[in-house]
Amino acid sequence: MANSKRIPTTGGPGLTQTPFAALSSENLPQAPEPPTADMANPVAAKPARKNRGRVDILRVKAGRGGKTVTLVKNFVGIGLPEKEQLAKAMQRACGTGGTVKNGQIEIQGDQRAEVARILTEANFDPVFAGG
């Protein structure tokens, strides 16, 4: 029983006309020149580093059994994986432990200067807040 509604898949005749045949590239503008290796202004060649926003760095002792903790908070626009990467970089640089809790990075000890350096390298604007 052959079904007469089937479409043949043997390929059939090829296309007889192309819809792009009438197009021409005569009136199009010229493509821009690619930049050369020895540009006259190397400062303009560097892409501008985007400021990723202000973050607050605090030194906190309250509620931690008298231990000092460096707290980094008020991140805008970054997710948990990137915060965890920043926390690991801070832990390695400071030689201490730390964690990410409630969207904030906690580093053991008073490590504000080192944490600020790492945040500046990551294009954040660190601000020392609190005591």
N, C-alpha and C positions, 0 to 999 in steps of 0.2 A: 504494500500500500504506500504509494508515494503521495506526499502532501504537496499539492500544487502551489501553496502559499510560501514555500521556502525560497529564499534568495540564494542564487548560485554564488559560490565562493571561488570560482575558477579564475577570477581576475578580470575577465571581460575586456572590453576595448579600453585603450588608454585615454587620457584626457586629450581633447582636441584643441582646446584653447586654454591659455593661462590668464588669470585676471590681472596680472602685473605686467603684461606685455606692453601696455600703453604708457607706463610710467617712465620718466626720464630723470636723470640727475643733473641736468644742465643748469637749473636755477637754484640749486642748493648752495649754501655757503661752504667755504673751505673749512676743513677740519683744523683745529688749533695745532700748533707745533708742539711736539713733545719736549719736556724740559731737558736741558743738557746737563751733563755731569758737573761742569764747572760754572755754576750759576753765579751771577755777579753779586747777588745779595744772599748769603747763606742764612741770615736770620729769617728772611721771608720764606725760605724753604722748609723750616721747621714748623710743624703744625703746633698751634697754640695749645697749651695744656689747659684743659678745662678744670675750673675750680669745682669740686664736688660738694661744697657746702661746709658750714661751720659744725664742728663737733666740740663738745665740752669735755675737758679732762679734770677730774676731781680727785682729791685725796680724801679717803673716807676711813674712819675708825669705828663709828657708831654701829653697834649691833654685830660686831665681828670679834668679840672677845679681846679687844685691845689691839688687834693686829691692824696694820695699815694696808689699805688696798687702793690701787689706782683704778678709777672707774672712768670709762669712756662712754659717753651717751649722746643722744640727740642726732643719730645718724638719719639722713634723709635719702631715700631712693636706693638703698642697697639691701640685699637679702641676707638671710642667715648664712649661706655658704661663704659669701665674701667676708662677713664678720668673723667667721671661724678661721678663714685664711689670715686675716689681719691679726687675730688673737694669737695664732701660731707663730707668726713673724715676730710679734711683740715678746712672746715667751722665749723664743730663741735668742733675741737680741738682749733681753734683760737677764736671762739665765734663771727665770723663775717660773712658777706655775700660773695658771689663769684659766678662765672659762668665759663662755658667753651665756648670760642669763637675762631673760626678759628683754632681749634686744640690746643689751649693754655688754661691753667687754670689761671683765674684771681681771686685773693683773696683780699678783701678790707683791706687796712692798710699795715704797714710794718711788715709782719709776716714771714720773711725769715727763722728764726731759727726753728720755729715750722713746717713750710712747709718742710724744709730739713729733720727734724726728721721723718716725716711721709713718705717721699720719700725713706729714708734709710730703714725704716721698710718694704717697698714694694720692696726692692732689687734694687732700682735705685741708681745711683751715682750722687747725687746733687752737682752742682758747682755754687758758687755765681759769677755772671757775672754782669758787668756794675757797676753803682754807687749805 
